[in-house]
């Protein structure tokens, strides 16, 4: 039986799946090592860190949904012809938010508006031409008289959906408390008391209330975004909420794939420089000193422009605009990884210089243990806390780097939806009178949520894995 779609796996999709498999394998490996599991237990006791983790899981879920791509099958016109598929590459997120994608207006409209943002010349019922704010095609289309019904309709939906969200949250919380009570073999009432007073090993109170807040917000905002444009529309009438959700994947890809590209350089060169010293250390120091002396933006800009020229001359190599934009995103991740490993490399070099003089390393050398075994069994495990801390702290910086690079024109492809492109497009909108502020605000809110939660969780990781801070 043939499927009504054709699966499409982009380069970044493959790497995201690889990263997901590595994360699952790492979690399984950590669960079997008590010395690695202990710091993570410390993290899960911190309520603020667990709340941040819930927010990060929301972003990751949206990013994964947007990483499952396919093409829809076109209607068959001749039974003898091969199946044809649409040129547009869609994702599972596009299917879920299909209504937002389809609700395209003519041009700008403000958040929760029922009329366009700019006046147009329209012909009235009496045949007279006049400049008015025209009704939106989709925003508030269910209202007969928007001027009188809009406020009451919004209030009614807000109260109704809030109650539904609270009821759903209460039911799910009760079921979850029952599951926990069965696990710990105590009564549900006692389990509820422990959770509310924060007496559990895991900060379930923070997790439940943060997840509940997300659930209630989604229950409220989902119907509103279908009947209205929650964050308004942009210049070509696209829903800004839809654009903001699509930008999540780009930010996550920049943060995760750049880390994958950066770690091999930093770990291999940093440990080699600190362990072998001598000419190897001098060569590696010369390499990263030379790279660090080149302005990063200029290096990234030149590499991206070279790729752009290549893609323009070999446009036939790309079957769709999506694949073309994906290649540029992957290349940008590689460039950021190649230029971003220097700081971590210096840290690992300094730590390795100290560890190579440790007694257990000197004893291993005296017993004739090879360099490769010493590095993998004695040096690498003792510098992994630095790697984890650096990765967690650098993630938010990489997300912000995408926005800055896209703003100056050397970031992701203009055809790809990202927060940086939204901010770049909003630059001209801010010069209008009155100001079109909602595109910039939406990108800021989503980026702020991701970066803030990543920073909060990174602080918890640093405190748990840094030997100097552990146990405080």
C-alpha positions as CSV (number, residue, x, y, z in Angstrom):
1,X,0.0,0.0,0.0
2,X,1.5,3.3,-1.1
3,X,1.5,6.3,1.2
4,X,-0.1,9.6,0.2
5,X,3.2,11.4,0.8
6,X,6.9,11.1,0.2
7,X,9.3,11.3,3.1
8,X,12.0,14.0,2.8
9,X,15.1,13.8,5.0
10,X,17.2,17.0,5.0
11,X,20.8,17.1,6.1
12,X,20.0,18.9,9.3
13,X,17.2,16.4,10.0
14,X,19.7,13.5,9.8
15,X,22.0,15.3,12.2
16,X,19.2,16.1,14.6
17,X,18.2,12.4,14.7
18,X,21.8,11.5,15.3
19,X,22.0,14.0,18.1
20,X,18.8,12.6,19.6
21,X,20.2,9.1,19.5
22,X,23.4,10.3,21.1
23,X,21.4,12.0,23.9
24,X,19.5,8.8,24.6
25,X,22.6,6.7,24.6
26,X,24.3,9.3,26.9
27,X,21.3,9.2,29.3
28,X,21.4,5.4,29.3
29,X,25.2,5.4,30.0
30,X,24.9,8.0,32.8
31,X,22.1,5.9,34.5
32,X,24.5,3.0,34.9
33,X,27.4,5.2,36.4
34,X,26.8,6.4,39.9
35,X,29.5,9.0,39.9
36,X,27.9,10.6,36.7
37,X,24.4,10.2,38.0
38,X,25.1,12.0,41.3
39,X,25.4,15.5,39.7
40,X,22.2,15.0,37.7
41,X,20.4,14.1,41.0
42,X,21.5,17.5,42.4
43,X,20.1,19.2,39.3
44,X,16.7,17.6,39.5
45,X,16.3,18.8,43.1
46,X,16.5,22.4,42.0
47,X,13.0,23.7,41.3
48,X,14.2,26.6,39.0
49,X,16.3,24.3,36.9
50,X,13.4,21.8,36.5
51,X,11.1,24.7,35.4
52,X,13.6,25.7,32.9
53,X,13.9,22.1,31.7
54,X,10.1,22.0,31.1
55,X,10.4,25.1,29.0
56,X,13.3,23.7,27.0
57,X,11.3,20.5,26.4
58,X,8.5,22.5,24.9
59,X,11.0,24.1,22.5
60,X,12.6,20.8,21.7
61,X,9.2,19.2,21.0
62,X,8.3,21.9,18.6
63,X,11.7,21.6,16.9
64,X,11.4,17.9,16.5
65,X,7.9,18.2,15.0
66,X,9.4,20.7,12.5
67,X,12.2,18.2,11.6
68,X,9.9,15.5,10.2
69,X,9.5,16.6,6.5
70,X,7.5,15.2,3.6
71,X,5.9,16.1,0.3
72,X,2.2,15.6,-0.3
73,X,1.1,13.4,-3.2
74,X,-0.6,15.3,-6.1
75,X,-4.0,14.2,-7.4
76,X,-3.6,11.5,-10.1
77,X,-4.6,12.6,-13.6
78,X,-3.6,9.5,-15.4
79,X,-3.5,6.0,-13.9
80,X,-0.5,5.1,-16.2
81,X,1.7,7.9,-15.0
82,X,4.0,7.7,-12.0
83,X,2.9,9.3,-8.8
84,X,3.7,13.0,-8.6
85,X,4.5,14.9,-5.4
86,X,4.1,18.6,-4.6
87,X,7.3,20.6,-4.8
88,X,6.7,22.2,-1.4
89,X,8.4,20.5,1.5
90,X,6.1,20.4,4.6
91,X,6.8,19.3,8.2
92,X,4.6,17.7,10.9
93,X,4.5,21.1,12.6
94,X,2.9,22.6,9.4
95,X,0.2,20.0,9.6
96,X,-0.5,20.7,13.2
97,X,-0.5,24.5,12.6
98,X,-2.1,24.2,9.2
99,X,-4.8,26.7,10.0
100,X,-2.3,29.3,10.9
101,X,-0.3,28.7,7.7
102,X,-3.5,29.0,5.6
103,X,-4.9,32.1,7.2
104,X,-3.0,34.6,5.1
105,X,-4.2,38.2,4.9
106,X,-3.3,40.8,2.3
107,X,-0.8,42.7,4.5
108,X,-0.2,43.9,8.0
109,X,-2.8,43.5,10.8
110,X,-2.3,44.2,14.5
111,X,-2.5,41.4,17.2
112,X,-6.1,40.3,17.8
113,X,-7.4,42.8,15.2
114,X,-10.4,42.4,13.0
115,X,-9.5,45.1,10.4
116,X,-6.3,45.7,8.4
117,X,-3.6,48.0,9.8
118,X,-3.6,50.3,6.8
119,X,-6.4,52.1,5.1
120,X,-7.4,51.2,1.5
121,X,-9.7,52.7,-1.1
122,X,-12.9,50.7,-1.1
123,X,-16.3,51.2,-2.7
124,X,-19.1,51.6,-0.2
125,X,-22.7,50.2,-0.5
126,X,-23.8,53.6,-2.0
127,X,-21.0,53.3,-4.7
128,X,-18.9,56.1,-3.2
129,X,-15.1,55.5,-3.0
130,X,-13.7,56.0,0.5
131,X,-10.5,55.2,2.5
132,X,-11.3,52.8,5.3
133,X,-9.7,49.9,7.3
134,X,-11.0,46.8,5.4
135,X,-12.1,43.7,7.3
136,X,-9.6,40.9,7.6
137,X,-10.4,37.7,5.7
138,X,-9.7,35.4,8.6
139,X,-9.1,37.5,11.8
140,X,-12.4,37.9,13.5
141,X,-14.3,36.6,10.5
142,X,-16.9,34.8,12.8
143,X,-18.1,38.2,14.1
144,X,-21.0,39.9,12.5
145,X,-20.2,43.3,14.1
146,X,-16.6,43.4,15.2
147,X,-16.8,46.9,16.7
148,X,-19.4,45.7,19.4
149,X,-18.7,42.0,19.6
150,X,-14.9,41.7,19.6
151,X,-14.3,42.6,23.3
152,X,-17.0,40.4,24.7
153,X,-16.0,37.5,22.4
154,X,-12.4,37.7,23.6
155,X,-13.4,37.8,27.2
156,X,-15.8,34.9,26.7
157,X,-13.1,32.8,25.1
158,X,-10.6,33.7,27.7
159,X,-12.8,32.7,30.6
160,X,-14.1,29.5,28.9
161,X,-10.7,28.3,27.8
162,X,-9.1,29.1,31.2
163,X,-11.6,27.0,33.0
164,X,-11.1,24.2,30.5
165,X,-7.4,24.4,31.0
166,X,-7.6,24.4,34.8
167,X,-10.0,21.5,34.7
168,X,-7.6,19.5,32.4
169,X,-4.6,20.4,34.5
170,X,-6.4,19.2,37.7
171,X,-7.3,15.9,36.1
172,X,-3.8,15.3,34.7
173,X,-2.2,16.3,38.1
174,X,-4.5,13.9,40.0
175,X,-3.5,11.0,37.6
176,X,0.1,11.9,38.0
177,X,-0.1,12.0,41.8
178,X,-1.7,8.6,41.7
179,X,1.1,7.2,39.6
180,X,3.7,8.7,42.0
181,X,1.9,7.3,45.0
182,X,2.0,3.8,43.4
183,X,5.7,4.2,42.7
184,X,6.6,5.2,46.2
185,X,3.9,3.0,47.9
186,X,2.2,5.8,49.9
187,X,-1.3,7.2,49.9
188,X,-2.2,9.8,47.2
189,X,-3.0,12.4,49.8
190,X,0.4,12.0,51.5
191,X,2.1,12.1,48.0
192,X,0.2,15.3,47.2
193,X,1.4,16.9,50.5
194,X,5.0,15.9,49.8
195,X,4.8,17.4,46.3
196,X,3.3,20.7,47.5
197,X,5.8,21.1,50.3
198,X,8.8,20.2,48.0
199,X,9.8,17.1,50.0
200,X,10.4,14.8,47.0
201,X,13.8,13.9,45.6
202,X,12.8,15.4,42.3
203,X,11.3,19.0,42.2
204,X,7.9,17.7,41.0
205,X,6.2,20.8,42.3
206,X,8.1,23.1,39.9
207,X,7.7,20.6,37.1
208,X,3.9,20.2,37.6
209,X,3.2,23.9,38.0
210,X,5.3,24.9,35.0
211,X,3.8,22.2,32.8
212,X,0.4,23.2,34.0
213,X,1.0,26.8,33.2
214,X,2.0,25.8,29.6
215,X,-1.1,23.6,29.4
216,X,-3.4,26.4,30.4
217,X,-1.7,28.9,28.1
218,X,-1.9,26.5,25.1
219,X,-5.6,25.8,25.9
220,X,-6.2,29.6,25.9
221,X,-4.1,30.6,23.0
222,X,-4.8,27.8,20.5
223,X,-8.5,28.8,19.9
224,X,-7.6,32.5,19.9
225,X,-4.9,32.0,17.3
226,X,-7.3,30.2,15.0
227,X,-10.1,32.8,15.2
228,X,-7.8,35.8,15.4
229,X,-4.2,36.5,14.6
230,X,-2.7,36.3,18.0
231,X,0.6,38.2,17.1
232,X,-0.8,39.9,14.0
233,X,0.4,39.4,10.5
234,X,3.5,40.6,8.6
235,X,3.9,42.5,5.4
236,X,2.7,39.7,3.2
237,X,-0.1,38.7,5.5
238,X,1.5,35.6,7.1
239,X,0.6,34.9,10.7
240,X,3.4,36.0,13.0
241,X,2.7,33.3,15.6
242,X,3.3,30.7,12.9
243,X,6.5,32.3,11.9
244,X,7.7,32.4,15.5
245,X,7.0,28.7,16.0
246,X,8.8,27.8,12.7
247,X,11.8,29.8,14.0
248,X,12.3,27.5,16.9
249,X,13.8,24.7,14.8
250,X,16.4,27.1,13.3
251,X,17.5,28.3,16.7
252,X,17.8,24.8,18.1
253,X,19.7,23.6,15.0
254,X,22.2,26.4,15.3
255,X,22.7,25.6,19.0
256,X,23.0,21.8,18.8
257,X,24.7,21.2,15.4
258,X,27.3,23.9,16.0
259,X,28.1,22.1,19.2
260,X,28.5,18.8,17.4
261,X,30.9,20.5,14.9
262,X,32.8,22.3,17.7
263,X,33.4,19.5,20.2
264,X,35.8,17.2,18.1
265,X,38.2,20.1,17.4
266,X,38.1,21.4,21.0
267,X,38.5,18.1,22.7
268,X,41.1,16.5,20.5
269,X,43.3,19.6,20.1
270,X,42.9,20.8,23.7
271,X,43.8,17.5,25.3
272,X,46.6,16.9,22.8
273,X,48.2,20.3,23.4
274,X,48.1,19.9,27.2
275,X,49.2,16.2,27.3
276,X,52.0,16.1,24.7
277,X,53.3,19.7,25.1
278,X,56.4,20.5,23.2
279,X,56.1,21.1,19.4
280,X,52.5,19.7,19.3
281,X,51.5,22.3,21.9
282,X,53.2,25.1,20.0
283,X,51.6,24.1,16.7
284,X,48.1,24.0,18.2
285,X,48.6,27.3,20.1
286,X,49.8,28.8,16.8
287,X,46.7,27.5,15.1
288,X,44.0,28.8,17.5
289,X,45.9,32.1,18.1
290,X,45.9,32.7,14.3
291,X,42.2,31.9,14.1
292,X,41.3,34.0,17.1
293,X,43.1,37.0,15.5
294,X,40.7,36.9,12.5
295,X,37.4,38.7,13.1
296,X,34.8,36.0,13.3
297,X,32.1,37.9,11.5
298,X,34.4,38.5,8.5
299,X,35.4,34.9,8.4
300,X,31.7,33.7,8.6
301,X,30.6,36.3,6.0
302,X,33.3,35.3,3.5
303,X,32.5,31.6,3.9
304,X,28.7,32.2,3.5
305,X,29.2,34.4,0.4
306,X,31.4,31.7,-1.2
307,X,28.7,29.2,-0.6
308,X,26.1,31.6,-2.0
309,X,28.0,32.0,-5.2
310,X,28.4,28.2,-5.5
311,X,24.6,27.6,-5.0
312,X,23.7,30.3,-7.5
313,X,26.0,28.7,-10.2
314,X,24.7,25.2,-9.4
315,X,21.0,25.8,-8.7
316,X,20.1,22.6,-10.6
317,X,21.7,20.6,-7.7
318,X,18.9,21.6,-5.3
319,X,15.4,20.2,-5.9
320,X,13.6,22.7,-3.7
321,X,14.1,26.0,-2.0
322,X,13.9,24.2,1.4
323,X,16.8,21.9,0.5
324,X,18.8,24.9,-0.7
325,X,18.1,26.8,2.6
326,X,18.9,23.7,4.6
327,X,22.4,23.4,3.0
328,X,23.2,27.0,3.9
329,X,22.0,26.4,7.5
330,X,24.2,23.3,7.8
331,X,27.2,25.2,6.3
332,X,26.6,28.1,8.8
333,X,26.7,25.6,11.7
334,X,29.9,24.1,10.4
335,X,31.5,27.6,10.1
336,X,30.4,28.6,13.6
337,X,31.7,25.3,14.9
338,X,35.1,25.7,13.2
339,X,35.5,29.2,14.6
340,X,33.9,28.6,18.0
341,X,36.1,25.8,19.5
342,X,39.0,28.0,20.6
343,X,37.7,29.0,24.0
344,X,36.9,25.4,25.1
345,X,40.2,24.3,23.6
346,X,42.1,26.7,25.8
347,X,40.2,25.5,28.9
348,X,40.9,21.8,28.1
349,X,44.6,22.5,27.5
350,X,45.0,24.2,30.8
351,X,43.1,21.4,32.7
352,X,45.1,18.7,30.9
353,X,48.4,20.4,31.8
354,X,47.4,20.0,35.4
355,X,46.0,16.4,35.1
356,X,49.1,15.1,33.3
357,X,51.1,15.7,36.5
358,X,48.6,13.9,38.7
359,X,49.8,10.9,40.6
360,X,47.5,8.4,39.0
361,X,48.6,9.6,35.5
362,X,52.3,9.3,36.5
363,X,51.7,5.9,38.0
364,X,50.0,4.8,34.7
365,X,53.1,6.0,32.7
366,X,55.4,4.2,35.1
367,X,53.5,0.9,34.5
368,X,53.9,1.3,30.8
369,X,50.3,2.3,29.9
370,X,50.0,3.8,26.4
371,X,49.2,7.4,25.7
372,X,45.9,6.6,24.1
373,X,44.7,4.6,27.1
374,X,45.8,7.3,29.5
375,X,44.0,9.9,27.6
376,X,40.7,8.0,27.2
377,X,40.7,6.5,30.7
378,X,42.3,9.2,32.9
379,X,42.3,12.5,31.1
380,X,39.1,12.6,29.2
381,X,36.7,11.5,32.0
382,X,38.2,14.2,34.3
383,X,37.7,17.0,31.8
384,X,34.1,16.1,30.8
385,X,32.6,18.4,33.4
386,X,34.3,21.3,31.6
387,X,32.9,20.1,28.3
388,X,29.4,19.8,29.7
389,X,29.5,23.3,31.3
390,X,30.9,24.9,28.2
391,X,28.3,23.3,25.9
392,X,25.4,24.3,28.2
393,X,26.7,27.9,28.5
394,X,27.5,28.3,24.8
395,X,24.1,27.1,23.6
396,X,22.3,30.4,24.3
397,X,25.1,32.4,22.8
398,X,24.8,30.4,19.6
399,X,21.1,31.1,19.4
400,X,21.7,34.8,19.7
401,X,24.5,34.6,17.2
402,X,22.1,33.4,14.5
403,X,19.9,36.4,15.1
404,X,22.8,38.8,14.8
405,X,24.2,37.1,11.7
406,X,20.9,37.1,10.0
407,X,20.4,40.7,10.9
408,X,23.6,41.7,9.1
409,X,22.7,39.5,6.1
410,X,25.2,36.6,6.5
411,X,23.0,34.2,8.5
412,X,20.5,31.7,7.3
413,X,18.9,31.8,3.9
414,X,16.3,34.6,3.5
415,X,13.8,31.8,2.4
416,X,14.2,30.1,5.8
417,X,12.0,31.2,8.7
418,X,14.1,32.2,11.7
419,X,14.0,34.8,14.5
420,X,17.0,36.6,12.9
421,X,15.2,37.0,9.6
422,X,12.1,38.2,11.5
423,X,14.2,40.8,13.3
424,X,15.9,41.8,10.1
425,X,12.5,42.3,8.3
426,X,11.2,44.2,11.3
427,X,14.0,46.7,10.9
428,X,12.1,48.5,8.1
429,X,8.7,48.0,9.9
430,X,10.0,50.1,12.8
431,X,10.4,53.1,10.5
432,X,6.7,53.1,9.7
433,X,4.2,55.5,11.2
434,X,2.5,54.1,13.1
435,X,5.1,51.5,14.1
436,X,4.6,47.8,13.2
437,X,6.0,46.4,16.4
438,X,4.5,42.9,16.8
439,X,6.9,41.0,14.5
440,X,9.9,42.2,16.5
441,X,8.1,41.6,19.8
442,X,7.1,38.0,18.9
443,X,10.6,37.1,17.9
444,X,11.9,38.7,21.1
445,X,9.5,36.8,23.3
446,X,10.3,33.4,21.8
447,X,14.0,34.0,21.7
448,X,13.9,35.4,25.3
449,X,12.1,32.3,26.5
450,X,14.6,29.9,24.9
451,X,17.8,31.8,26.0
452,X,16.6,32.4,29.5
453,X,15.6,28.8,30.2
454,X,18.9,27.6,28.6
455,X,20.9,30.0,30.8
456,X,19.0,29.0,34.0
457,X,19.5,25.3,33.3
458,X,23.2,25.9,32.3
459,X,23.8,27.6,35.7
460,X,22.4,24.4,37.4
461,X,24.7,22.2,35.3
462,X,27.7,24.3,36.1
463,X,27.0,24.2,39.8
464,X,26.5,20.5,39.8
465,X,29.5,19.5,37.7
466,X,32.1,22.1,38.7
467,X,34.2,20.5,41.5
468,X,34.8,23.8,43.2
469,X,31.0,24.5,43.5
470,X,29.7,21.0,44.1
471,X,28.1,20.5,47.4
472,X,27.6,24.2,48.2
